[in-house]
Amino acid sequence: MYTRKNTDISAKLTEKTRANLAHAFNWDTKTSWHFARCAQLAHEKGYSALTAIFSACAFAEQIHAERHAKVSFLLGQKPALTVKQPPEVSLDTMIQIMFDQEKETKDLYSRFIQEANEEDQLMASISFTFAQEADAIHSLCCSEIIEFEHRWMFKEKEYNICGLCGYLSAEKEDLCPVCGASEETFIVY
């Protein structure tokens, strides 16, 4: 969770937080592209339910990337995109890549949050916290998909995505459990 020693939100970025925001922007952009690639592969196989969840996760990850970019801009840095498009591999391989990547995300954001708090970078800490908490749901989705033996029978759902933090839910929410935004901010996907 984020903490703050002083209330000056215009604090200049420190070198560590600057690097972490750039890394988070690229990480979530890459993750969004990977989910989009999984959606494309699932669509090609006729797995409409998988297409829906992967598309929703791709959109949610893009919200995280955009939030990191906005924080960077507000603190005087223009983020540079340095990642490459996902590899051309099978759907099973792509799902495993996504699962492995989602497992890494928790440790990555825990370190970023700790360092932002140590450097008194509130906006960066909030951005990292929102991404970490929302990503926990994406990781559960990947786990469920990997464990589900008959992917073509996976139930199709409608997903609600918080437009502020990228939280994803198959249930309608009155308030976002991650950032506290009202139901009006949710986008049905």
Secondary structure, 3 states (H helix, E strand, C coil): CCCCCCCCCCCCCCHHHHHHHHHHHHHHHHHHHHHHHHHHHHHHCCCHHHHHHHHHHHHHHHHHHHHHHHHHHHCCCCCCCCCCCCCCCCHHHHHHHHHHHHHHHHHHHHHHHHHHHHCCCHHHHHHHHHHHHHHHHHHHHHHHHHHCCCHHHCCCCCCEEECCCCCEECCCCCECCCCCCEHHHEEEC
